[in-house]
């Protein structure tokens, strides 16, 4: 019986994966700009509501098995085959459940158009589940360049198709088709590029450890998902589709670097941490905390202070009201970013039980806060979501030492980037409100961005020279 061992990502492959992810980031941003001109906020709101139901199917379709397979030191041929068929079966079940739940879901929100939107979203879950083990195989074999090419090609094709359909008047249906088209092409390409082929499943395969870890991870992802969409569901009950669309767009823009950077980075990080313990593990996590914090916090800081003119200039005047949610969502996103190295630590050390306790504490509280705040309006819902992210980070901070990792060391690695970009956001925001608000949107965006850049440059020299030297040294070595 053949087995595969996890391969630490080769530098070239990791660079290709992260480079492709930045291309996906740029293409998604450009696509959002184009689609914002072609599709109304209300139509975006319909798709956002549909995605709250459909997204749970995406979580169910994986069942945490991809992460379990990614971190497993070895996988037998029988285990790999059974993982493929298990993922496929769960994905098909998820697709069927979404289609079946579409009519009653549409009835709850009084919008029958949700039914065809969900019918277009649903096939993506089966397709992604079928490609899950192929993507894991490429990742474990260190073939990250192939993985990057497959995912980039799928995303670009889905985006182009959505733009074409929107140009033809497809509206919400154009948006709903994007993910399914992308998932279908990604499945085809990963299957072609992966040397491994699944056989037929058989009984007697030892899956206990994989299923235990996957089950814990699934519950974590499910809690993550439910807490994330509770805000949109609450918005749908207290506001119209346009408000839901504005809130969804603000959330999407704030989370864009997190979604586009951290997902592929996790694929690189986890294999590099599996064989590390003690001081080496702590050092790597602290380094990842610093490397992750600078680009993501820079984006969040700049976007928080320039949201009003930026959204007007880039997306048009009908999206202006989305800006009110950005600063509050950005605060929550800061703590979400700081929490990812904590998540990596729990996964790398195999302490999915501690991760589950952290997520259960924070996510359940977030859901309670959002439901309680719903009666106070959309802005209160946004505040409740950000408070929940702070609680999540705090819960992990308290439990992380039980996994053998110092929470204080991770916090120390984030202090300087947080300080730099908090100062820049505060100064730029104060000057913007004092002097730049009468300017037209483009001039105001350039002026505020210029002040922010000046403050960041000065703060980096004064506060973060040590980090700059470390980051530059790491880049030169790679």
Secondary structure, DSSP 4 states (H G I P E B T S, - for coil): --EEE--PPPHHHHHHHHHHHHHHHHHHHHHHHHHHHHS-HHHHHHHHHHHHHHHHHHHHHHTTHHHHHHH-SEEEHHHHHHHHHHHHHHHHHHHHHHHHHHHHHHHHHT-TTHHHHHHHHHHHHHHHHHHHHHHHHHHHTT-HHHHHHHHHHHHHHHHHHHHHHHHTT-THHHHHHHHHHHHHHHHHHHHHH-S-------S----HHHHHHHHHHHHHHHHHHHHHHHHHHHHHHHS-HHHHHHHHHHHHHHHHHIIIIIHHHHHHHHHHHTT--HHHHHHHHHHHHHHHHHHHHHHHHHHHHHHHHHHHHHH-GGGGGGHHHHHHHHHHHHHHHHHHHHHHHHHHTT-HHHHHHHHHHHHHHHHHHHHHHGGG-HHHHHHHHHHHHHHHHHHHHHHGGGGT--HHHHHHHHHHHHHHHHHHHHHHHHHIIIIITTS-HHHHHHHHHHHHHHHHHHHHHHH-HHHHHHHHHHHHH-
